[in-house]
Every structure is written in structure tokens, then in C-alpha cells.
Amino acid sequence: MSSPAKKRKRDAPASSPHRNRSIASFFKDQAAKQADKAQPTLSTVSDDTDQTLSDETLARRLQEEWNRQDAAPASGTQTPTGEPIATSSNTKNGDLGSPNKTQKRNTLSLQYSFGTEDTVSLAVPFDQSPLTFDSTKCAEELKRHWAATGGDASYALLGRAFVLANATSSRIKIVDTLVNFLRVLIEADPSSVLPAVWLATNSISPPYDELELGLGGSSISKALKKIYGLSNQGLKSLYDKLGDVGDVAFEAKKRQSFTLMKPKALTVKGVYQSLQKIAMSKGTGSQENKQRIVEKLLQDTRGAEESRYIVRTLVQNLRIGAVKTTMLIALARAFLYSKPQGADFAIRSQQELARLKKEDLAEVCSNAEDIVKASYARHPDYNDLVPCLLEIGVTEELLVRCGLQLHIPLRPMLGSITRDLSDMLTKLQGRDFTCEYKYDGQRAQVHCDGNGKVSIFSRHLENMTEKYPDLVSLVPQIRGESVSSFILEGEVVAVSQETGELQTFQVLTNRAKKNVDIGTIKINVCLFSFDLMYLNGTPLLDRPFRERRELLRSLFVEIPNRFTWVKSFDATSADSEVVLEFFKSATDAKCEGIMVKLLDNVSKLNIPELSEAPNNNIDNGASKPTKGSRRKALLSTYEPDKRLESWLKVKKDYSTSSETLDLIPVGGWHGQGRKAKWWSPILLAVRNPESGSLEAVTKCISGFTDKFYQANKDKYAQGSPHVISRPSYVEYYGEPDVWFEPQEVWEMAFADITLSPTYTAAIGLVSDERGLSLRFPRFLRVREDKSIDEATTSDYLALLWKKQFERSQKEGAELPALNAELGWQGEE
């Protein structure tokens, strides 16, 4: 769809001036037209002057001439590039074109870019301690400041918080900055708190809503070039130098010495609404519409920092060192200090909190944080959490008002990693536990309400209902007569429908993800259920695992090879030999290993010293530590979004005897949250011995210590000779934030080798269209004894994959979908 500007150009009369004019020729034409006027100020501007004076000087003289004229505004005035200048209004309400309002004439209004910044917002000291920060005073000043532009919180204020958070590596300072920022919004403009939270968390909707911006790099590049006047070469030069598109926008805006019109102030709500419009723009003309919105956002930025964070928001990489947990902590603490005008919940005064001892203040904050975190873990949607906080504050009622709800996935409980069975048995000494097969599939959370509506969510809360219509159709058959609604959890595994043989995760990934017709499904699955979190309107999270498991197995109906329970057996730490045999049987059955879970809460036994991980359960008094102990007893309750040692996982790839590869680090991305100051993940490659090229094989984020991260960041710092432009000899479809000079070899452990459409390693050796990649790669050490010429080769990687494939066949695994795709039956 053509833009309005383009339509106006096409509709211009044939006598209109040529569009590709210089700014100087434009000024000459305007001067000639005014030569017979009463005040020919510009008549002295000769051709020689046009050649010697700057564009800015000429523009200023033209502005002076226009300012002296009292005539009616001329229509169709154009910018030097031929674009019409937007008409500005002098009305109080900002309405344009109202017949009852007097409009100012079209003007060429020069504004220095550094003079347009919101100096009031940029002066707020958000990085002070919340105990000394005067939020009320700041809120009153800002409300008066915003009144002239509609009363909504300016984006400049959010940008100020981003700048201060980005300026420190201290987690305490980052939290304090966000706390103070939220307090000001709560008191000055509560309606902007929700959009500010979404923007600060680098998202616009919960993950199960599937609302994505869908912006490509070309959209950002086009906008930067158009709004800031960058050429292709200028844009590339800045990006090669800075390595971050947000920093490119910052530098481009800073170099913009003056603008034709004063930008309209961006607001927090306005920016969030623009992002929603981008995400919801679908169908014909959607890309042009998205492009216009992006350009408008960049055009309205006031100052270089706003440009930086608008662009980083558009590419969804804020890099402010804040993660989900940081925002939840900030929300909890902000509502301890502040509340909206008219709200009737109680808060603690700043003076009262300042008088508390350090440990007492920490306990007050911790209790509030536990409530907010628990609520979000059960109901991970800021659209519901923030309005509840604005209405009732941080109270126990929050867990009821914003708690477990059907068709809104709760964040799953996670298991802690243990390196071997002996370590696991030591941790659970004296406790009853169960061992379960850890299937090589996809974790699924199944919701069903009383009307029979079914939703299925992944571990990362993505909606998978369309991917598994066969499981949806199964629900009426598996729930017993007494079951009306439920939330259960299990593992979706590819199986042979005839024999029940388990197939690998690689086979499962070949299923389509959307618009799956149940009649065309070729890869059958079985849901191996292991937990029940909600039943007939009642949450079961606080029930012991033994009780939840009994309800699951007694009220639901097994269907062979389609729905059943995970294979398990109950044991104690004295059953070490049986546990070892069970672990071997799990790996022999193509499972990743085993999960070990506590069956009961501590009752008669009182052994809190056996726990190394705190359990912040706020609903069950049994979780409180015994007197004199700093540790909390392990519980068998379901703890959403927590990784506790009441669940332990022992996987085959944790064994020190596993196969390892020697890979070459070739690139990296800016880390998120706590890792924002380091390179994480790291892109690794194998060596092609024939062409000499390096073929990307995987990204890795596991196995690195903070010390190693820092050393790696220092080695590959921007401007370092070890950081290079994109090398022609590295084969990779993507684009990391930085390319490393290939110079070292890292030893890497992994679980399996898989086919990949993303990575190029060994492409053509096992498949003409796909390369090979690694599952669960983990860094072990730097191989200082090896040069890059001794790194793992692509043909050796292909050999390992074929051995893995043949081993699966010999052990009885059936891979019909994979064989058909590859046209390869293995070697005789």
C-alpha cells in the first residue's frame, strides 16, 4: 500500500518542481517567489550565497522571512526532499484541522536535537536508595510537567530508568532504579504502570498469547536510513564499529544537528500501543503499515538515549541487566512504599522502613517478594497481576485474585541437576522418594475445563494446542466420570503405535507445529503423565506428591500407547543397587535418564540440614526452618517456577565418560539479565577438512563460570584485534552480535547429535538440506594443547551421527519419518 506522502506526490500538478532538488535550489525558488513582496529579505541571497552559505544558514533566513509575513498559510509546502511538511496547530487540545480553531501557517521550524530532550525526566535520581528517594516530590513535579502534553507519563522517564540500570552492573542498583521508577508511576500516572512493565521486560504479551512484533532487520535499517539520513555505507560503518543496533541509533540521533520540526513527545502508553499495532498488523499491506509505525517512533524520539532504547525495544534486546525475577522484586518493593491516589490498601511509610534493622527490612521485602513471585508463577500475566497490585497491593489476597486459572499456564516446577547417583542418594538420605523415567520428549501441561475446552502448553508456556489435536481428542476418553476440570503434566513422546517402542525427540520435532489435521498425522505420540496440579476447581499445589500422584492414577484412564503414567518405582537411599538398575533400564529404553522426587513432606523426621536449596513456600508452615538452622526443609509440594532439590534429575549426558568434541568459538551474542555484560550464548563450529571453512554446529550457554565469562569478554572486547567483521570462511545462516577471530579450541560435552535446519555442520554428508547440531552442549575446558587445525572435523561429526543412528536401530528404535526424509537406511 502506498503511503499518503507518495499519493500526494503522484497527485501533484505537472508543473510542480522537480522532486530531487537540493535544499539550496529549494530556497532559491522560494526567494524568487517572494521577490516582489514588501519585505524582500531574501532578495539578497544570490546564487553565490547559495553556494557559500550552509543549508542551516539558508534555512534560518527563510524562517525569518516566513515569520515576518502575515499572509494566510500556503498549502502544499514541501520539505527540501519534496515531502510535505506536517501542519502544526496552536490549539490547546492539539486537534489538527478543526474549522473552529485558528491554525498556524506551515513553517520550517528548526530545532536543535539536543534542545528537544525532556530535561525534567532526565534529572530524576532513580538510582538513589528507596529509603531516601522522594517519590512524592518527583511525582508532583512530573505531573505538572506532563499536564501540557496530555498528562500521560513520558517515555523519556522510562528511558531515564533504562540508562541508569544500564550504567551499573550492581543488581542492587538495578533493582533500586526500577523500584523508584515504578513508585513514581504508581503515584503520578498509575495507568502507565502496566505498559511500562511490559516495555521494561522486553515483551508485549504473555508467552502463551503468541503476540510477536514480526519485524525484520531490514525494517529497522530502512527506518534508520530514512529518519536519520544514513546511507547504506554509513549504516554499515556504524554497525561494524558499535556492534549493537541500539547504539547505532544513539550515534545517528546524536549526529543529527538539527531537525525541521520539534518531535511530539513519546509516552509510555503510546510506545506500547504502537508495538501492539505492529504485532497485530496482518495481511496485505501489513509490512508497509509496520514500517510507518517504526519510522514514526524514531521520528518522535527526543534525544539519543530515547532512540537507543526504542530501537532496542523493537529488536527485543534491551540489555539493561534486568530479567523477569528483577521486575517481580521491583514490583513487590514498589508497592511496599507507594500506592495510587485513592487506593485503600496499607503501605509502610518511608520513615518507618528506614527505622527497621537491616535484617528486619530484608524480611519485610522478602515476604512481599515471595507473594508477588508466587502469584506470577501461578498466573504469569502482567495484564492481570499489575491491576491487582494497583487495587489491593501486596497482600495474601493476591494469590487468590491472581492465582491458578484454567487455560493460563502456570510456570512448571524444575528439577536440580545432580552429577551422579551417589550424590543424589546422599541428598535424599532418610527420605522416601520415587524414581521416574525421564523421557526424551516434550514437556506438556494439559488444561481442561468443565465445558470440555482443552489447552496444551509447553515448558516455556507456548500454546501447543494446534500441534497436538490427537491429544485434544483423547481428553474425553482419559478423564474419569468424577473429573470435570483438571490441569495435569506429562511428557509427550513419539512412539510406534503398533509396538509402543519409544522414538527419539528428533522424530517428534518432525511434526508440524500449526494447523495440524488429525487425519494427516504420521508421527504418533503418547502422553506419559506424572503430576496433577488442579482438580475439579481445587488447586493441588500444596498437597504432597504421593497424594497428587494417587489422584492422577485413580481418576484417569490409561489408553495403551496413547496415555499412561511415567514408569516409576518407589525407594529409599538404602536401595542404591536397585536405583542403579532402574537408571540403566531408563537409558536402555532411549530415555535421557531419571527424575527423583520426594513423596512426602517432613513429618516425623526433622532433618533440615539435608537440604541445600531453600524452599520459599509461603502457603505451608512446614517449610519454615527449625530454630538454629538457616536451611528450610525439603517439601514434596509442587513449587511453580522453582528449581529445588525435592526434584532431582540424573541424565546420561552428565556422565564424565560421555563422548566430547573439540569445537572452535567463532561468535557470540550479548547476554540477557545477569549475563548482559558478557557474551552468552557462544557460537561454535567444526572444521571442514576439505574446504578449510568453519561450519557452525551449536550455541552454548552451559558450563561457564562467571570468571570464565569475564575473561572471555575481556579477550573479545569491542575494538579488540580478536573481534573481526563477518568472516567469509565461517558458514552460518544467522548473524551473531560479534564475530570472534578463530584461535582457540574448547572441549564440549553433549547429549545427542541431531539434524538441524539452522546449522551447517556436515551438511551434505548425512542430508543435502540439513546440517548437524548438538543437544545440551556444555563447556568443559579450553584445549590449550590443541590448535584450530586439530579441532573436530565435519566428517567425524557425521560419523558419530551415523553410529548413533545405527545404535538406535540395533536397540529397536524405529525412525520411519526420519528414514523417509533422508532416504537413508544406514550402512550394512
Helices and strands as residue ranges (DSSP letters): H 4-11, H 23-33, G 41-44, H 47-52, H 55-68, E 111-112, G 113-115, G 121-123, H 135-147, H 155-166, H 171-188, G 190-192, H 193-200, G 207-209, H 217-228, H 232-242, H 245-255, E 258-259, H 268-280, H 286-299, H 304-314, H 324-337, H 350-355, H 358-378, H 382-392, H 397-401, E 414-417, H 421-427, E 433-438, E 442-448, E 454-458, H 469-478, E 486-494, H 505-508, G 518-520, E 525-535, E 538-539, H 545-555, E 563-565, E 568-571, H 576-588, E 593-598, G 608-610, G 621-623, E 643-651, G 652-654, E 660-670, G 673-675, E 679-687, E 694-700, H 706-715, E 723-724, E 730-731, E 738-740, E 746-749, E 752-756, E 771-775, E 778-782, G 788-790, H 794-810, H 816-822
